[in-house]
Amino acid sequence: MPQHLTIVTHPLVSHKLTIMRKKETSTAGFRKLLREISLLLAYEVTRELPLTTETIETPIETMEAPVIEGRKLALVSILRAGNGLLDGILELIPAARVGFIGLYRDPETLQPVEYYKKLPEHMEDRYTIVVDPMLATGNSSVAAIDMLKAAGAKNIRFLCLLASPEGVARMKAAHPDVPVVTAALDRGLDDHGYIVPGLGDAGDRMFGTR
């Protein structure tokens, strides 16, 4: 079983994340960097994809070559900011099935409220990667994985850009079988449940909203 938290420390990931943190980085720049960094993170989160072999013909000879085993991946985006990571990963794995879970955080209680869910079939057979740029309180992430497990998903990974110690602890307590892959573990949360030092609201910065 992989460790519960993996921090991707590749220099390109760290460099791009620093630019994304800067408040002067434009919406277009932020969106472009998020797509680029998602490709780099995707390599880590798919590291343990199960492989089998098939017989192929190269221009030289016949060989047994590795291919991904079983049904295709399922990528599940927690709306709306998850789509920024989703787009980049789909460039790398275009055959993956895609699902969406719509959650927003109640500003008073900080608890997630569901407003949309659409998932691929046969979730029980798929290697599922849940994407959301921020693992802050962990409440929305835990709720999304609760929904996925209720739909039959068993082999789940969670991919985020930034995580807080509080969010990681919440995920580990609720779903110790779901590894978390992130580009950085920040200091903590402020009184409004935002990651500090963080990079602000990922959805607002990606879409240019306030």
C-alpha positions in Angstrom: 0.0 0.0 0.0 1.5 3.4 -0.9 2.1 6.0 1.8 -0.9 8.2 2.6 0.8 11.5 1.6 3.2 12.0 -1.3 4.6 15.5 -1.9 6.0 15.9 -5.4 9.2 17.8 -5.0 10.3 17.9 -8.7 12.0 21.3 -9.4 9.6 22.1 -12.3 6.6 21.5 -10.0 8.1 23.7 -7.3 9.0 26.5 -9.7 5.6 26.6 -11.4 3.8 26.5 -8.1 5.8 29.6 -6.9 4.7 31.5 -10.0 1.1 30.5 -9.3 1.3 31.7 -5.7 2.2 35.2 -6.8 -0.8 37.5 -6.6 0.2 39.4 -9.7 0.1 36.2 -11.9 -2.7 36.8 -14.4 -5.7 34.6 -14.9 -4.4 33.3 -18.2 -1.0 32.6 -16.7 -2.5 30.8 -13.7 -4.6 28.6 -16.0 -1.7 27.7 -18.2 0.5 26.9 -15.2 -2.2 24.7 -13.6 -2.5 22.7 -16.8 1.3 22.3 -17.0 1.7 21.3 -13.4 -1.2 18.8 -13.6 0.8 16.9 -16.3 3.7 16.6 -13.9 1.6 15.6 -11.0 -0.2 13.0 -13.1 3.0 11.0 -13.6 3.2 10.5 -9.8 -0.4 9.7 -9.1 -0.5 7.1 -11.9 2.8 5.5 -10.8 1.1 2.3 -9.5 -1.3 1.7 -12.4 -1.6 -2.1 -12.8 0.0 -3.4 -16.0 -0.4 -6.6 -18.0 1.2 -7.5 -21.3 0.0 -8.1 -24.9 1.6 -9.5 -27.9 2.6 -6.9 -30.5 4.6 -6.7 -33.7 7.3 -4.1 -33.9 9.0 -3.4 -37.2 11.7 -5.9 -36.1 10.0 -8.7 -34.3 7.1 -10.0 -32.1 7.3 -9.1 -28.4 5.3 -9.1 -25.2 4.7 -5.4 -24.3 3.3 -3.7 -21.2 -0.2 -2.2 -21.3 -2.5 -0.9 -18.6 -4.6 -3.7 -17.2 -8.4 -3.7 -16.8 -10.9 -0.9 -17.4 -9.7 2.6 -18.2 -9.0 5.1 -15.5 -11.7 7.3 -14.1 -10.9 10.9 -13.4 -13.3 12.6 -11.1 -13.3 16.4 -10.9 -14.7 18.2 -7.8 -16.3 21.2 -9.4 -15.4 23.8 -10.3 -11.7 24.2 -9.7 -11.0 20.5 -10.2 -11.4 21.1 -14.0 -8.1 22.9 -14.1 -6.3 19.8 -13.1 -8.6 17.6 -15.1 -7.8 19.3 -18.4 -4.1 18.7 -18.1 -4.4 15.1 -17.1 -6.7 14.4 -20.0 -3.9 15.5 -22.4 -1.8 12.7 -20.9 -4.5 10.1 -20.6 -7.2 11.0 -23.2 -8.9 7.6 -23.0 -9.8 8.0 -19.3 -13.5 8.2 -18.3 -14.5 11.4 -16.6 -16.9 12.1 -13.7 -18.0 15.2 -11.9 -19.0 16.0 -8.4 -20.4 19.4 -7.7 -19.8 20.6 -4.1 -19.7 24.1 -2.6 -18.6 25.0 0.9 -21.2 26.7 3.1 -19.4 29.9 4.3 -20.9 29.6 7.7 -20.4 26.0 8.6 -17.5 25.2 6.1 -19.4 22.0 5.3 -19.8 20.7 1.8 -23.2 20.9 0.0 -23.8 18.7 -3.0 -25.4 20.1 -6.1 -24.3 17.8 -8.9 -23.0 14.2 -9.5 -22.3 12.4 -12.7 -20.0 9.3 -12.7 -18.8 6.7 -15.2 -20.2 3.2 -15.1 -18.4 0.3 -13.4 -16.6 2.4 -10.9 -15.8 -0.7 -8.9 -13.4 -1.8 -11.7 -11.7 1.5 -12.3 -8.5 3.1 -10.9 -10.0 6.4 -9.8 -8.2 9.7 -9.5 -10.1 12.5 -7.7 -8.8 16.0 -8.6 -9.3 19.3 -6.7 -6.5 21.9 -6.5 -7.0 22.6 -2.8 -7.2 20.2 0.2 -8.1 22.7 2.8 -10.5 21.6 5.6 -10.8 18.2 3.8 -14.6 18.3 4.2 -15.4 18.5 0.5 -12.8 15.9 -0.4 -14.1 13.5 2.2 -17.7 14.0 1.1 -16.7 13.4 -2.6 -14.9 10.1 -1.7 -17.8 9.0 0.4 -20.0 9.4 -2.7 -17.5 7.5 -4.9 -17.3 4.6 -2.5 -21.1 4.5 -2.3 -21.0 4.2 -6.2 -18.7 1.2 -5.8 -15.2 2.8 -6.3 -12.5 0.9 -4.4 -9.1 1.9 -5.8 -9.0 5.7 -5.3 -6.3 8.3 -5.3 -6.7 12.0 -4.5 -4.6 14.6 -6.4 -4.3 18.3 -5.3 -2.1 21.2 -5.9 -1.9 22.4 -2.3 -2.8 20.6 1.0 -3.0 21.7 4.6 -2.0 19.6 7.6 -5.7 19.8 8.8 -7.0 18.5 5.4 -4.5 15.7 5.2 -5.4 14.6 8.8 -9.1 14.7 8.0 -8.7 12.6 4.9 -6.5 10.1 6.7 -9.0 9.7 9.5 -12.0 9.3 7.1 -10.3 7.4 4.2 -7.0 5.9 5.3 -7.0 3.8 2.1 -7.0 6.8 -0.2 -3.4 8.1 -0.9 -3.0 11.9 -1.3 -0.6 13.3 -3.9 0.2 17.0 -3.7 2.7 19.6 -4.9 3.1 21.2 -1.4 2.0 20.9 2.2 1.4 24.4 3.5 1.4 25.8 7.0 -2.3 25.5 7.9 -5.7 27.2 7.6 -6.8 30.7 8.4 -10.1 31.6 10.2 -12.0 31.3 7.0 -10.7 27.9 6.1 -8.3 29.0 3.4 -4.8 27.5 3.1 -2.0 29.7 4.2 0.3 30.9 2.7 -1.7 29.3 -0.2 -2.5 31.0 -3.4 -6.0 32.3 -2.8 -9.2 30.7 -4.2 -8.0 28.4 -7.1 -11.4 28.6 -8.9 -11.5 32.4 -8.8 -7.9 32.7 -10.0 -8.5 30.2 -12.8 -11.7 31.7 -14.1 -11.1 35.3 -13.2 -14.1 35.6 -10.8 -14.3 37.0 -7.3 
